[in-house]
Amino acid sequence: MIRAETIIGVLPVGAVPELVLKIIASNIDVHLNLPSEILPFFAPPPAVFDKGRQQYDAGKMLQAFSALELERFKKVVAVCTVDLFVPILTHVHGEAQQGGKFAIVSLFRLDKNPIRAKPTSALYERAVKVTLHEIGHLFNLFHCEDKSCLMHFSSTLDQLDATPIYFCRYCNKYFQMAALR
Amino acid sequence: MRDKMHIMIVDDEMIIRESFSHWFQKYGHFVETAGSGSEALEKLEKIAFDVLFVDIKMPGMSGIELLEKIKGEYPDTIVVIITAFGTIETAVEAMKLGAADYLLKPFKPQQLTLIMEKLTQQKKLTSEYNYLKGRLDRITRFDNIIGQSPAMEKIFELISEIAASDASVLITGETGTGKELVAKAIHARSKRNHSPFIAINCGALPDTLLESELFGHQKGAFTGATHARKGFLEVVSGGTLFLDEIGEISSKMQVDLLRVLDEKKITRMGSSHVIEVDFRLISATCRNLNEMIKNDSFREDFFYRINVITLDLPPLRERKEDISLLARHFLQKYSHETNKHVDHINRDALSLLTNYDWPGNIRELQNAVERAVVLAKSRALEPDNFSFLHTIYAPPSKRVSLQEKEREYIRKILVESDWNVTKAARVLNINRVTLHKKIKRFDLKRNKR
C-alpha cells in the first residue's frame, strides 16, 4: 500500500485546458494509486525560450521549477502546450529528471495525426501515457525493452498509441517499491 | 533484460554532453563524458567502452583523428560520429575509417532509438564473433601450445616428426615449460589419438600406490583391495601413457617398467595371469638423468629404453619473443573467466614481463597474469599490477640435485676438519663408516697442497 502523503503535483505551464489537467490528475490516482493535486499555473521565464529553434528548452524549464515552493509535493509533473526540445533532439514529448523531482509533458505534438487518423480524443490518452511514463522516470524507472510496458520508449505517435497505459510486471514491482520509499 | 552499455560522449559543448547523458541514463546505460579527444583516450585506457559518440568538430584533436586512434588501439569499440556541420564527404570519410554511423544534430528521437537498436545488435554480433574466433584459434593453434620463437618452431617440427613413430619419448625441461602439453600434442598427432592419453605424476605417488595404479590388482592382493582393479597400463591400451617426473620412481619400479616395455606384458598385483598391453610411453623430467645415472639413483638400461627420442623444452627466459604472446593469451583467458573488462597490457608492463627471468616458466607467467587480472582496477594491466614479481624475483641459480648438494656439503666439512674423518663425522652427525662410504661414493679426494 502506497503512503497517502506521496502527493504528485500537476503544474500547468501557461494556458493548459483544464479538462486535460483533470484527466491527467485522475489517471495518476487510478493507475499509480498516488494522490495528486492540480497547482496554480506557472508562467515560464523568457530564458527557457530558444529564439534560434523557436522552441522551449525542456532542461531549462525543469531547472526553473526548482525556484517554486513545492516542498509539500514528493514529485511534480508540469504540463504545457508549447513545443519542447533537448539540445540533441528535434523535439521531446516529455522530459524528466531521472530519479529527481520535476518532469514536464508537452501537448504540442500530441494532437497531430501524422499517419493513421485518430480522433482528437487521442490527445487525452497520449497525454496520460506520456505523463505516467515521465513519473516513472521520477521514481527512477528506466526505459523498458518490453513493448507492452508503459516505460517502453515511444519515438512516434503511432508507437505511443500502441503502448499500453500500464507498466509490465517488473516495472510495476519496481515502481511500487520506489513509491513506498 | 536490455544489455546495458558503457557509453562515452565526446563533445566540447557541455550542454550536448549533458543532454546525451540524460538521454542514455533513462535506459540505464553507464554514461561517461569527455570534453576533448585526449580526455577520451585517457578514459579509454581505464574503462572498456562499448560505444563512443564523437563530435567531429572539437578544438585540438578532431573527431576524425580520435576515430582513427580508437580504431587503431581498440578496434572493437563502436564509434558514432555526430556533428552539426554534416557534409557527405566527412560522413564518407568517417565511415571509411570504421565509424558505425553518422548523426546530424539535432536528430529525431526515433533516429537515436534506431541507432541504439542497431548498436546493441552490433555489440552482440561482435562478442559472438570474438567468441567464435577464440574457438577457431584454439582449433588451429598447434595443439594448445603457444609460441612463435625459433626454439618453439623447432619443437613444433619435432613433434610432427616424432608423432608418426611409436618410439618412446623423453621430454626434458624446467618445471612449468609445458611438458605435459607437448606429450598431449604428440599423442593428438599420433595414430593412437583415438585411444586414451593417461598422465601420471610419478612424484606425487608413493611406490606401492604407483605400482597398484600402473599394474592394477586382484581382489585381496593387499589390505584394502576389496575388489579387482585394472591398472593404467591395461586401461591405456592402444593409447599413450605419460609418466611425469620419471626421475622420482624407485629402482624397483624402473625394473618393473623396463620389463613391461620389453615384453609388452603385465600381471596384476596378486595375480599370475599375464595380460598383453600396447601403449606408447612418453616420460618427462626436470631432473638431470645423466647425473642420476652417475650417482646410481637411475638405471642406465631404463634410461636408454625410455629415451629413444629426447625433446628438450627451452625455459621461457630463452624464448623471450613468446612472452608477450603468452601474456596476451592468458589475459584473454582470465578476463573472460573472471568476467572483467581487462583487455590490455601496456607497453611498460610488457617490457617488465619480458625482462623478468621467469624461474617458474610458463606456469609462473600464467599465475602472474591471473593474479594481475583479478586485482586489476582498470582495463589495462600496468607495471604496478605486477609489482609482486619484484619481491619474489631472484636471479636464477644453478639447479643442483640433492646428491650434489650432499657431496658439496660433505666436502666442505671435510676441508674445515682438515680431512679428519672422525671430526667431520661428528659434525655431520653420522658414523665414520658411513662417512667413508660417502667419500668413496662421491669420489671425494683431498686436494694436494
Chai-1 contact restraints between the chains, C-beta under 6 A:
chainA,res_idxA,chainB,res_idxB,connection_type,confidence,min_distance_angstrom,max_distance_angstrom,comment,restraint_id
A,V86,B,S19,contact,1.0,0.0,6.0,A-B,restraint_1
A,P87,B,I15,contact,1.0,0.0,6.0,A-B,restraint_2
A,P87,B,I16,contact,1.0,0.0,6.0,A-B,restraint_3
A,P87,B,S19,contact,1.0,0.0,6.0,A-B,restraint_4
A,I88,B,S19,contact,1.0,0.0,6.0,A-B,restraint_5
A,I88,B,F20,contact,1.0,0.0,6.0,A-B,restraint_6
A,I88,B,K105,contact,1.0,0.0,6.0,A-B,restraint_7
A,I88,B,P106,contact,1.0,0.0,6.0,A-B,restraint_8
A,L89,B,P106,contact,1.0,0.0,6.0,A-B,restraint_9
A,L89,B,P109,contact,1.0,0.0,6.0,A-B,restraint_10
A,T90,B,P106,contact,1.0,0.0,6.0,A-B,restraint_11
A,T90,B,K108,contact,1.0,0.0,6.0,A-B,restraint_12
A,Q98,B,Q25,contact,1.0,0.0,6.0,A-B,restraint_13
A,Q98,B,K26,contact,1.0,0.0,6.0,A-B,restraint_14
A,F142,B,Y27,contact,1.0,0.0,6.0,A-B,restraint_15
A,F142,B,G28,contact,1.0,0.0,6.0,A-B,restraint_16
A,H143,B,K26,contact,1.0,0.0,6.0,A-B,restraint_17
A,H143,B,Y27,contact,1.0,0.0,6.0,A-B,restraint_18
A,E145,B,R2,contact,1.0,0.0,6.0,A-B,restraint_19
A,S155,B,P109,contact,1.0,0.0,6.0,A-B,restraint_20
A,S155,B,Q110,contact,1.0,0.0,6.0,A-B,restraint_21
A,S155,B,T113,contact,1.0,0.0,6.0,A-B,restraint_22
A,T156,B,Q110,contact,1.0,0.0,6.0,A-B,restraint_23
